[in-house]
Amino acid sequence: MTNLIETMHDADFVVIDGAVFETEYLRVPDEYTDADDIVLEAKRGNTEIELTRADIDEAEYVGEGVYRLKCGAHLRFLASATVH
């Protein structure tokens, strides 16, 4: 899960099963994060999602920045590109 935690840093968007959500709240888990603590809140139109530490624990890396959660959903974090 360490790589998943690293990809969470500064993520502006999260893709869950192909649907892009805008990150509204993101807490990178640490040793003080309990299983029921919310680590992600994201929104897509009127649809809102929340993931807890327990939801992302034991996520399995499946390649190309994508992780499979215990529930079977595929998750990927994205950051906005900055153009200078």
N, C-alpha and C positions, 0 to 999 in steps of 0.2 A: 504494500500500500504506500510505501514511501514515495514512489514515483507519482502516484495519483496525487498525493499531498503536494508535491512539487509543482504539478501542472495546475493546481488550484490557484496558486499565487497570481494575483492581478488578472484573473479571468473576467472578461466582460460578458462572455456568453457561455452557455452550456448547451450541448446538443444531447438530447435524450431520445433514443430510438429515431433519429433523423429529424426531430423537431427542434428548432433553435429557440432557446429561451434567453432573455436578457437577465443577467445576474443583478439582483437587487441587494442581496446580503450574502456575504461569504466569510466564513470563519474557518481558517485553516486549522484542523485539529492538532492539538498538542497533548502533553501528558495530563493536562487539567480538563480535557474535554470528556464528558460522560457520554455514554451510549445514546441517551435520549436528548442530548444537546443538538439543536439545529445548526448545521454547518453550511447550508445553502438554501436561499430563497430566490426563486427566479420566476419571471413572468413572460407570457406570450399572449398578447391580447388580453382576454378576460381569464385566461388559464394561469393559475399560479401553482407552483410546486414547492415542496419543502423536502429536504433530505436531512436525516439525522446522522450522527456519527455511526450508529448501528447500520444504517442503510449503505454506507460506503465502506465499512469494515470488510475486509476480505475480498475487495474488488479484484477481479482477475484481469490482467493486461492481455488483450487479444490482438494488439498490433495497431500501428499507425495512430497512436495517441488515444485509442479507444479502450475503455475498461468495461467489463461485464460485472454488474452488481449481482448480489445474491438473489435478487428478485428476477434476474434475467434481462433487465434493461441494459442497454448499451449507453455509455456516458463518455463525453469528450468535452474538455474545457478549451475555450478559445479566447484569445486576447485581440483587441482591435489593433490594426496596423497603424503606425504613425508615419505620415509622409512629410518629409522636410523639403 
